[in-house]
Amino acid sequence: MSHEAELNLPAGAVGGSGSTVPALGPADAAAGSRSNPLSRVRKQRSLWSNAWRQFRRHKLAMAGLLVFALMVLGTFIGSPFYPKAIDELDFTVVSGSLTWSHPFGTDALGQDILARVLWGGRVSISVGIVAAMVAVGFGTFVGAMAGFFGGFVDTLLMRLTDLFISLPQLPLLLLVSFLFKQSFYNTFERRFGSGNFGIFVLIVLVISILNWMSTARLVRASFLSTKEKEFVEAARAIGATRPSLIFKHILPNVVSPIIVAATLAVGAAIITESALSFLGLGFPSDVPTWGSMLFEAKDRFTFAVHEALFPGLMIFLTVLAINYIGDGLRDALDPRKSQ
């Protein structure tokens, strides 16, 4: 019998060596497909689904996310439903301790501290988020232009970055706030009817101008390494324009460190705003923020600890939660740790 005949034997026939080829039924074929590892194709996960899977394993990051979510819900949603007003005076309970009607006690004017903490959280968290977005956005633009174009553009933008890094941030922050606070208040009061919004814009601009440099350096380094990759060279070879290379090919691949930098910048901006308000250069006294509440409570700390304890605790918990979220994002977006 030839080899061709042996290879084309029907099922159940006898081969040249005398062995019988068994017939495979449907059940046997199904069992064989289950035992074959190539038949089980692992479902591919996207970058963000894999990052969320990694993030959920970070217990401190999940705890920080829960705490920060509770802070946001309590300040932005719970504050309008709280029955006490932030300017409601009750001189019968001046600097009162914790009671059922005043869970966080009262201040020197009999105002409910919980109501002011919730309202102040709206301002402090808003300043932190908006200032971080502006700083990270501007730093991303500067770093992307420097890293992509290189040469003279890179040298010019990096020397500008070095100039801002060398500035004494805290004295400059205090000086700018002191010089322009009243003018911003008057301008926005005259044009928009809200001088406090002018103070908000000033604080956001000052914090953003002094905190974009680290993001710019980070994005520049990422652009310098990514623009030399093969897929970018291939896109350039088929005629992709510069905006297409920047926004479609390079920027999506460097967004991970930008997200981490933005998360950590929120906590830094909240602390900066609280420091400005504590020094009396932030919002007016009729706008409670966590920093301004600490400023008002510092002279009564020896006999009314609760007036400073709760706003300070809110700052501590919020910034700590944001930092843990940043740590979790850094680990989740690191491709070397993906599983």
DRENDO-1510 file (C-alpha; in Angstrom, 1 decimal, always signed):
<recs>
REC; n; res; u; v; w
REC; 1; MET; +0.0; +0.0; +0.0 .
REC; 2; SER; +1.4; +3.4; -0.9 .
REC; 3; HIS; +1.9; +6.3; +1.4 .
REC; 4; GLU; -0.9; +8.3; -0.3 .
REC; 5; ALA; -3.3; +5.5; +0.3 .
REC; 6; GLU; -2.4; +5.3; +4.0 .
REC; 7; LEU; -2.9; +9.0; +4.4 .
REC; 8; ASN; -6.4; +8.9; +2.8 .
REC; 9; LEU; -7.7; +6.0; +4.8 .
REC; 10; PRO; -11.3; +6.5; +6.0 .
REC; 11; ALA; -12.2; +6.5; +9.6 .
REC; 12; GLY; -12.3; +3.0; +11.1 .
REC; 13; ALA; -10.1; +1.5; +8.3 .
REC; 14; VAL; -7.0; -0.6; +9.0 .
REC; 15; GLY; -3.7; +1.1; +8.4 .
REC; 16; GLY; -0.6; -0.4; +7.0 .
REC; 17; SER; +0.7; -1.4; +10.4 .
REC; 18; GLY; -2.6; -3.2; +11.2 .
REC; 19; SER; -3.9; -0.6; +13.6 .
REC; 20; THR; -7.4; +0.7; +13.3 .
REC; 21; VAL; -8.1; +4.4; +13.0 .
REC; 22; PRO; -11.0; +5.3; +15.3 .
REC; 23; ALA; -13.9; +7.3; +14.1 .
REC; 24; LEU; -14.5; +10.7; +15.8 .
REC; 25; GLY; -18.0; +11.6; +16.6 .
REC; 26; PRO; -19.3; +15.2; +17.4 .
REC; 27; ALA; -18.8; +14.7; +21.2 .
REC; 28; ASP; -15.2; +13.7; +20.7 .
REC; 29; ALA; -14.6; +16.7; +18.4 .
REC; 30; ALA; -16.1; +19.0; +21.0 .
REC; 31; ALA; -13.9; +17.5; +23.8 .
REC; 32; GLY; -10.9; +17.9; +21.6 .
REC; 33; SER; -11.6; +21.6; +21.0 .
REC; 34; ARG; -12.0; +22.1; +24.7 .
REC; 35; SER; -8.7; +20.5; +25.5 .
REC; 36; ASN; -6.9; +22.5; +22.8 .
REC; 37; PRO; -5.5; +25.7; +24.3 .
REC; 38; LEU; -5.5; +27.4; +20.9 .
REC; 39; SER; -9.2; +27.1; +20.7 .
REC; 40; ARG; -9.7; +29.3; +23.8 .
REC; 41; VAL; -8.8; +32.8; +22.7 .
REC; 42; ARG; -8.4; +35.2; +25.6 .
REC; 43; LYS; -10.6; +38.3; +25.3 .
REC; 44; GLN; -8.5; +41.3; +24.8 .
REC; 45; ARG; -9.0; +44.2; +27.2 .
REC; 46; SER; -8.6; +47.9; +26.2 .
REC; 47; LEU; -6.1; +50.2; +27.9 .
REC; 48; TRP; -8.8; +51.8; +30.1 .
REC; 49; SER; -10.5; +48.6; +31.1 .
REC; 50; ASN; -7.1; +47.1; +32.0 .
REC; 51; ALA; -6.2; +50.3; +34.0 .
REC; 52; TRP; -9.5; +50.1; +35.9 .
REC; 53; ARG; -8.8; +46.4; +36.7 .
REC; 54; GLN; -5.4; +47.3; +38.0 .
REC; 55; PHE; -6.8; +50.4; +39.9 .
REC; 56; ARG; -9.4; +48.3; +41.7 .
REC; 57; ARG; -6.6; +46.2; +43.2 .
REC; 58; HIS; -5.0; +49.2; +44.9 .
REC; 59; LYS; -7.0; +49.3; +48.2 .
REC; 60; LEU; -5.7; +52.7; +49.3 .
REC; 61; ALA; -6.6; +54.2; +45.9 .
REC; 62; MET; -10.1; +52.8; +46.1 .
REC; 63; ALA; -10.5; +54.1; +49.6 .
REC; 64; GLY; -9.2; +57.5; +48.4 .
REC; 65; LEU; -11.7; +57.5; +45.5 .
REC; 66; LEU; -14.5; +56.7; +47.9 .
REC; 67; VAL; -13.5; +59.5; +50.3 .
REC; 68; PHE; -13.1; +62.0; +47.5 .
REC; 69; ALA; -16.5; +61.1; +46.0 .
REC; 70; LEU; -18.1; +61.5; +49.4 .
REC; 71; MET; -16.5; +64.9; +49.7 .
REC; 72; VAL; -17.7; +66.0; +46.3 .
REC; 73; LEU; -21.2; +64.7; +46.9 .
REC; 74; GLY; -21.4; +66.3; +50.4 .
REC; 75; THR; -20.2; +69.7; +49.3 .
REC; 76; PHE; -21.9; +70.1; +45.9 .
REC; 77; ILE; -25.1; +68.2; +46.5 .
REC; 78; GLY; -25.4; +68.0; +50.3 .
REC; 79; SER; -24.7; +71.7; +51.0 .
REC; 80; PRO; -27.9; +73.1; +49.4 .
REC; 81; PHE; -30.0; +70.6; +51.3 .
REC; 82; TYR; -28.4; +71.3; +54.7 .
REC; 83; PRO; -31.0; +73.2; +56.8 .
REC; 84; LYS; -28.5; +75.7; +58.3 .
REC; 85; ALA; -27.4; +78.8; +56.3 .
REC; 86; ILE; -23.7; +79.8; +56.3 .
REC; 87; ASP; -24.5; +83.3; +57.5 .
REC; 88; GLU; -27.2; +82.4; +60.1 .
REC; 89; LEU; -26.2; +84.0; +63.4 .
REC; 90; ASP; -27.2; +82.6; +66.8 .
REC; 91; PHE; -25.5; +84.4; +69.7 .
REC; 92; THR; -26.9; +82.0; +72.2 .
REC; 93; VAL; -24.5; +79.3; +71.1 .
REC; 94; VAL; -21.3; +81.3; +70.4 .
REC; 95; SER; -18.3; +78.9; +70.0 .
REC; 96; GLY; -20.7; +76.1; +71.1 .
REC; 97; SER; -19.5; +72.5; +71.2 .
REC; 98; LEU; -20.9; +69.6; +69.2 .
REC; 99; THR; -24.6; +69.1; +69.5 .
REC; 100; TRP; -27.4; +67.4; +67.5 .
REC; 101; SER; -28.5; +70.7; +66.1 .
REC; 102; HIS; -24.9; +71.7; +65.4 .
REC; 103; PRO; -22.9; +68.5; +64.6 .
REC; 104; PHE; -19.6; +70.4; +64.1 .
REC; 105; GLY; -20.3; +73.1; +66.7 .
REC; 106; THR; -20.5; +76.8; +66.1 .
REC; 107; ASP; -18.0; +79.6; +65.6 .
REC; 108; ALA; -17.5; +82.9; +67.4 .
REC; 109; LEU; -20.6; +84.4; +65.8 .
REC; 110; GLY; -22.8; +81.4; +66.4 .
REC; 111; GLN; -22.7; +80.2; +62.8 .
REC; 112; ASP; -23.0; +76.5; +62.1 .
REC; 113; ILE; -19.5; +75.1; +61.2 .
REC; 114; LEU; -20.9; +72.1; +59.3 .
REC; 115; ALA; -22.8; +74.4; +56.9 .
REC; 116; ARG; -19.7; +76.5; +56.4 .
REC; 117; VAL; -17.5; +73.5; +55.9 .
REC; 118; LEU; -19.8; +72.1; +53.3 .
REC; 119; TRP; -20.0; +75.4; +51.5 .
REC; 120; GLY; -16.3; +76.1; +51.8 .
REC; 121; GLY; -15.6; +72.7; +50.3 .
REC; 122; ARG; -17.4; +73.7; +47.1 .
REC; 123; VAL; -15.0; +76.7; +46.7 .
REC; 124; SER; -11.8; +74.9; +47.7 .
REC; 125; ILE; -12.4; +71.8; +45.6 .
REC; 126; SER; -13.5; +73.9; +42.6 .
REC; 127; VAL; -10.4; +76.0; +42.8 .
REC; 128; GLY; -8.3; +72.9; +43.0 .
REC; 129; ILE; -9.9; +71.2; +40.1 .
REC; 130; VAL; -10.0; +74.2; +37.8 .
REC; 131; ALA; -6.5; +75.4; +38.6 .
REC; 132; ALA; -5.1; +71.9; +38.1 .
REC; 133; MET; -6.8; +71.6; +34.7 .
REC; 134; VAL; -5.5; +75.0; +33.5 .
REC; 135; ALA; -2.0; +74.3; +34.8 .
REC; 136; VAL; -1.9; +70.8; +33.3 .
REC; 137; GLY; -3.4; +72.0; +30.0 .
REC; 138; PHE; -0.9; +74.8; +29.6 .
REC; 139; GLY; +2.0; +72.6; +30.6 .
REC; 140; THR; +0.9; +69.9; +28.2 .
REC; 141; PHE; +0.8; +72.4; +25.3 .
REC; 142; VAL; +4.3; +73.8; +26.2 .
REC; 143; GLY; +5.8; +70.3; +26.6 .
REC; 144; ALA; +4.2; +69.0; +23.4 .
REC; 145; MET; +5.5; +71.9; +21.3 .
REC; 146; ALA; +9.0; +71.6; +22.8 .
REC; 147; GLY; +9.2; +67.9; +22.4 .
REC; 148; PHE; +7.7; +67.6; +18.9 .
REC; 149; PHE; +9.5; +70.5; +17.1 .
REC; 150; GLY; +12.8; +70.5; +19.0 .
REC; 151; GLY; +15.6; +72.8; +18.0 .
REC; 152; PHE; +15.0; +76.5; +18.6 .
REC; 153; VAL; +11.4; +76.0; +19.8 .
REC; 154; ASP; +12.5; +73.4; +22.4 .
REC; 155; THR; +15.3; +75.7; +23.6 .
REC; 156; LEU; +13.1; +78.8; +23.9 .
REC; 157; LEU; +10.2; +77.0; +25.7 .
REC; 158; MET; +12.5; +75.1; +28.1 .
REC; 159; ARG; +14.4; +78.3; +29.0 .
REC; 160; LEU; +11.0; +79.9; +29.7 .
REC; 161; THR; +10.2; +76.9; +31.9 .
REC; 162; ASP; +13.5; +77.2; +33.8 .
REC; 163; LEU; +12.7; +80.9; +34.3 .
REC; 164; PHE; +9.4; +80.1; +36.0 .
REC; 165; ILE; +10.9; +77.3; +38.0 .
REC; 166; SER; +13.5; +79.7; +39.4 .
REC; 167; LEU; +10.8; +82.2; +40.7 .
REC; 168; PRO; +10.1; +82.2; +44.4 .
REC; 169; GLN; +6.6; +80.8; +44.3 .
REC; 170; LEU; +5.2; +81.6; +47.7 .
REC; 171; PRO; +6.4; +85.3; +47.8 .
REC; 172; LEU; +5.2; +85.8; +44.2 .
REC; 173; LEU; +1.9; +84.2; +45.0 .
REC; 174; LEU; +1.3; +86.5; +47.9 .
REC; 175; LEU; +2.5; +89.6; +46.1 .
REC; 176; VAL; +0.2; +89.0; +43.0 .
REC; 177; SER; -2.8; +88.2; +45.2 .
REC; 178; PHE; -2.2; +91.3; +47.3 .
REC; 179; LEU; -1.7; +93.7; +44.3 .
REC; 180; PHE; -4.5; +92.5; +42.1 .
REC; 181; LYS; -7.1; +91.2; +44.4 .
REC; 182; GLN; -9.1; +94.4; +44.8 .
REC; 183; SER; -8.9; +95.3; +41.1 .
REC; 184; PHE; -10.2; +91.9; +40.0 .
REC; 185; TYR; -13.0; +92.1; +42.6 .
REC; 186; ASN; -14.1; +95.6; +41.3 .
REC; 187; THR; -13.8; +94.7; +37.7 .
REC; 188; PHE; -16.0; +91.5; +38.0 .
REC; 189; GLU; -18.4; +93.3; +40.3 .
REC; 190; ARG; -18.9; +96.0; +37.8 .
REC; 191; ARG; -19.2; +93.8; +34.7 .
REC; 192; PHE; -20.7; +90.6; +35.9 .
REC; 193; GLY; -22.2; +91.6; +39.3 .
REC; 194; SER; -20.0; +89.1; +41.2 .
REC; 195; GLY; -16.8; +90.3; +42.7 .
REC; 196; ASN; -16.2; +86.9; +44.3 .
REC; 197; PHE; -16.0; +85.3; +40.9 .
REC; 198; GLY; -13.2; +87.7; +40.1 .
REC; 199; ILE; -11.3; +86.5; +43.2 .
REC; 200; PHE; -11.9; +82.9; +42.0 .
REC; 201; VAL; -10.4; +83.7; +38.6 .
REC; 202; LEU; -7.4; +85.5; +40.1 .
REC; 203; ILE; -6.6; +82.6; +42.5 .
REC; 204; VAL; -7.0; +80.0; +39.7 .
REC; 205; LEU; -4.7; +82.1; +37.4 .
REC; 206; VAL; -2.0; +82.6; +40.0 .
REC; 207; ILE; -1.9; +79.0; +41.0 .
REC; 208; SER; -1.9; +77.8; +37.4 .
REC; 209; ILE; +0.9; +80.1; +36.3 .
REC; 210; LEU; +3.2; +78.9; +39.1 .
REC; 211; ASN; +2.5; +75.1; +38.7 .
REC; 212; TRP; +2.6; +74.2; +35.0 .
REC; 213; MET; +6.4; +73.6; +34.7 .
REC; 214; SER; +6.6; +70.1; +36.0 .
REC; 215; THR; +3.9; +68.9; +33.6 .
REC; 216; ALA; +5.7; +70.6; +30.7 .
REC; 217; ARG; +9.0; +68.8; +31.4 .
REC; 218; LEU; +7.2; +65.5; +31.8 .
REC; 219; VAL; +5.3; +65.9; +28.5 .
REC; 220; ARG; +8.4; +67.0; +26.7 .
REC; 221; ALA; +10.3; +63.9; +27.7 .
REC; 222; SER; +7.4; +61.7; +26.7 .
REC; 223; PHE; +7.1; +63.4; +23.3 .
REC; 224; LEU; +10.8; +63.1; +22.6 .
REC; 225; SER; +10.8; +59.4; +23.2 .
REC; 226; THR; +7.4; +58.6; +21.5 .
REC; 227; LYS; +8.0; +60.6; +18.3 .
REC; 228; GLU; +10.9; +58.3; +17.4 .
REC; 229; LYS; +8.7; +55.2; +17.5 .
REC; 230; GLU; +8.1; +53.1; +14.4 .
REC; 231; PHE; +4.3; +53.9; +14.2 .
REC; 232; VAL; +5.0; +57.6; +14.2 .
REC; 233; GLU; +7.6; +57.2; +11.5 .
REC; 234; ALA; +5.1; +55.1; +9.5 .
REC; 235; ALA; +2.4; +57.8; +9.9 .
REC; 236; ARG; +4.8; +60.5; +8.8 .
REC; 237; ALA; +5.8; +58.4; +5.8 .
REC; 238; ILE; +2.2; +58.1; +4.5 .
REC; 239; GLY; +1.8; +61.9; +4.7 .
REC; 240; ALA; +0.2; +62.5; +8.1 .
REC; 241; THR; +0.2; +66.2; +9.0 .
REC; 242; ARG; +1.8; +67.7; +12.1 .
REC; 243; PRO; -1.5; +68.2; +13.9 .
REC; 244; SER; -2.4; +64.6; +13.1 .
REC; 245; LEU; +0.9; +63.3; +14.4 .
REC; 246; ILE; +0.6; +65.3; +17.6 .
REC; 247; PHE; -3.1; +64.8; +18.5 .
REC; 248; LYS; -3.8; +61.4; +16.9 .
REC; 249; HIS; -0.6; +59.4; +17.2 .
REC; 250; ILE; +1.7; +60.9; +20.0 .
REC; 251; LEU; -0.6; +62.6; +22.5 .
REC; 252; PRO; -2.9; +59.5; +23.1 .
REC; 253; ASN; +0.3; +57.5; +24.0 .
REC; 254; VAL; +1.5; +60.0; +26.6 .
REC; 255; VAL; -1.8; +60.7; +28.2 .
REC; 256; SER; -1.1; +58.4; +31.1 .
REC; 257; PRO; +1.5; +60.5; +32.9 .
REC; 258; ILE; -0.6; +63.6; +32.2 .
REC; 259; ILE; -3.6; +62.1; +34.0 .
REC; 260; VAL; -1.4; +61.3; +37.0 .
REC; 261; ALA; +0.1; +64.8; +37.1 .
REC; 262; ALA; -3.4; +66.3; +36.9 .
REC; 263; THR; -4.6; +64.2; +39.8 .
REC; 264; LEU; -1.7; +65.2; +42.0 .
REC; 265; ALA; -2.0; +68.9; +40.9 .
REC; 266; VAL; -5.5; +69.0; +42.3 .
REC; 267; GLY; -4.3; +68.3; +45.9 .
REC; 268; ALA; -1.5; +70.9; +45.5 .
REC; 269; ALA; -3.9; +73.5; +44.3 .
REC; 270; ILE; -6.2; +72.9; +47.2 .
REC; 271; ILE; -3.4; +73.4; +49.7 .
REC; 272; THR; -2.2; +76.5; +47.9 .
REC; 273; GLU; -5.7; +78.1; +48.0 .
REC; 274; SER; -6.0; +77.2; +51.7 .
REC; 275; ALA; -2.7; +78.8; +52.4 .
REC; 276; LEU; -3.7; +82.0; +50.6 .
REC; 277; SER; -7.0; +82.1; +52.5 .
REC; 278; PHE; -5.3; +81.4; +55.8 .
REC; 279; LEU; -3.0; +84.4; +55.2 .
REC; 280; GLY; -6.0; +86.6; +54.4 .
REC; 281; LEU; -5.2; +87.0; +50.7 .
REC; 282; GLY; -7.9; +84.7; +49.4 .
REC; 283; PHE; -11.6; +85.1; +49.3 .
REC; 284; PRO; -13.4; +87.7; +51.5 .
REC; 285; SER; -14.5; +86.9; +55.0 .
REC; 286; ASP; -18.1; +86.4; +53.9 .
REC; 287; VAL; -17.1; +83.5; +51.6 .
REC; 288; PRO; -16.2; +80.6; +53.8 .
REC; 289; THR; -13.4; +78.4; +52.5 .
REC; 290; TRP; -11.5; +75.8; +54.5 .
REC; 291; GLY; -8.4; +78.1; +54.6 .
REC; 292; SER; -10.3; +81.2; +55.7 .
REC; 293; MET; -12.1; +79.2; +58.4 .
REC; 294; LEU; -8.7; +78.2; +59.8 .
REC; 295; PHE; -7.6; +81.8; +59.6 .
REC; 296; GLU; -10.7; +82.9; +61.7 .
REC; 297; ALA; -10.2; +80.0; +64.2 .
REC; 298; LYS; -6.5; +80.5; +64.9 .
REC; 299; ASP; -7.0; +83.0; +67.7 .
REC; 300; ARG; -9.5; +80.8; +69.5 .
REC; 301; PHE; -7.7; +77.5; +69.1 .
REC; 302; THR; -6.9; +77.1; +72.8 .
REC; 303; PHE; -10.5; +77.1; +74.0 .
REC; 304; ALA; -12.5; +76.2; +70.7 .
REC; 305; VAL; -10.4; +73.5; +69.0 .
REC; 306; HIS; -13.4; +72.3; +67.0 .
REC; 307; GLU; -13.4; +75.6; +64.9 .
REC; 308; ALA; -10.1; +74.7; +63.4 .
REC; 309; LEU; -10.3; +70.9; +63.7 .
REC; 310; PHE; -13.0; +70.2; +61.1 .
REC; 311; PRO; -11.8; +72.5; +58.3 .
REC; 312; GLY; -8.3; +71.3; +58.8 .
REC; 313; LEU; -9.6; +67.7; +58.8 .
REC; 314; MET; -11.4; +68.3; +55.5 .
REC; 315; ILE; -8.2; +69.6; +53.9 .
REC; 316; PHE; -6.2; +66.7; +55.2 .
REC; 317; LEU; -8.7; +64.0; +54.1 .
REC; 318; THR; -9.3; +65.5; +50.7 .
REC; 319; VAL; -5.6; +66.0; +49.8 .
REC; 320; LEU; -4.7; +62.5; +51.2 .
REC; 321; ALA; -7.5; +60.9; +49.2 .
REC; 322; ILE; -6.4; +62.7; +46.0 .
REC; 323; ASN; -2.8; +61.6; +46.5 .
REC; 324; TYR; -3.8; +58.0; +47.0 .
REC; 325; ILE; -5.9; +58.2; +43.8 .
REC; 326; GLY; -2.8; +59.5; +42.0 .
REC; 327; ASP; -0.7; +56.6; +43.3 .
REC; 328; GLY; -3.3; +54.2; +42.1 .
REC; 329; LEU; -3.5; +55.8; +38.7 .
REC; 330; ARG; +0.3; +55.7; +38.4 .
REC; 331; ASP; +0.4; +52.0; +39.1 .
REC; 332; ALA; -2.6; +51.2; +36.9 .
REC; 333; LEU; -1.4; +53.1; +33.9 .
REC; 334; ASP; +2.1; +51.6; +34.1 .
REC; 335; PRO; +2.3; +49.0; +31.3 .
REC; 336; ARG; +5.0; +47.1; +33.2 .
REC; 337; LYS; +2.5; +46.3; +36.0 .
REC; 338; SER; -0.4; +45.3; +33.8 .
REC; 339; GLN; -1.7; +41.7; +34.2 .
</recs>
